[in-house]
Amino acid sequence: MNQRQHDPRYAADRAFAESLNQLQKTLQSADTKAVQPIKPDHNKPDSANSASFDLSSFEQAVADIEAFMATRQQQEEDH
């Protein structure tokens, strides 16, 4: 047998080159396919815009964050 066939670096180099060739073929075939951008439907309301802003949930979130920060600050002072 050829010594190159037993060399792990040669085998790894060959496998890497084959992987690169496969990747290049995949990317080239993806480039040839026409990708049609999705146009937004302006007549359909956006879910983020149609959702009502819940002030009480926001206030609760702020209170939770403040409580977390106060607890964390107290723990740092104790150490």
C-alpha positions, 0 to 999 in steps of 0.5 A: 500500500502507498504510504500516503494512504496511511498518513492521517494528515493526508486522509484528513486533507483529502476529506477536507478538500472533498467537503469544500467541493461539496459545499461549493457545489451546494452554494452554487446550486443555491445561487442558481435558484431564484429566491422570491422575497416575501412581500408584506401584506399591508392590509393585514394588521401586524400582530406586534402593532395590534397588540395592546400595550399592557401598562400593568404588566410593564409595571409588574416587570419593573417591580420584579427587576427592582426587587431582583436588583435590591436583593442582589445589591444586599447580597453583595453588601453582605459578602 
